[in-house]
Amino acid sequence: DPNLAEAAMDLGARPTQAMWKVIVPQIMPGIVSGALIAFTMSFDDFIISYFVTGNGVKNISTLVWTMSKR
């Protein structure tokens, strides 16, 4: 609701304070759920590429996996 940020600024908050103390807490569930969905989808893509790629083929997910095991 844009009225909440405007009310925070009417009460003396600077625009950056209004963003961090009013807007970000309201959108935090969306940020967290988007991050979890992105992690889940990238993990699924890694599993598929790990089992499907042949010898000598390296994509970024399998390259990161092999570098982290060293």
N, C-alpha and C positions, 0 to 999 in steps of 0.2 A: 504494500500500500504506500504510494508516494506521500500520502498525508502524514505518515509516521515520521519519515525523514524530515519533512518540512516542520513538523511539530518539534522535533529535536533541535533543529536549527533556530526555531523561534525561542526555545528555552535556553539558548546560549551555546549550543554545540557548533563547532566548526564543521564544514562539509565532510572533511575526512573523519572526524569523530562520529558524525551521524552515520557515515557509511559503515565504519567498523563496529559501532555499538548498536546500530539499529538494523541496517540492511543485511549485513553478513550473518548475524544470528538467525535471521528469518530464512535465508537461503541455504543455511548449513546442511539441512537434511538432503536437499537436492545435490549439493556438492559431494557429500559423502556417498550417497547412493550412486551417483555418476561415476565416482572413482572406483567403487566396488564392482560395478558392471564393467567398466573398462578393464580392470584387473582380471576379472573372470573371463572376459572374451579374449584377452591377450594370452592368458594361460591356456585356454582351449586352442588357440592358434598355434601355440608352441607345441602342444602334444601332437597335433595333427602334423605339423611340419617335422617334428622329431622322428616320427615313425614313417613318414612318406619320402623324405629326402634320401637320395642315393648317396653313394660314395663320391666325394669331391664336391658336392653341392653344399654351399654354406649360405644360409640366410641370417638375418640379424639375430633372430631369437635363438637359433642353435649356436651361433657364434658366441653370444653372451653366456649361454649355458656352459659351453666348453671352457670359456675363460674363467668362469666363476668356480669351476671344479678344480682348477690348478692350485 
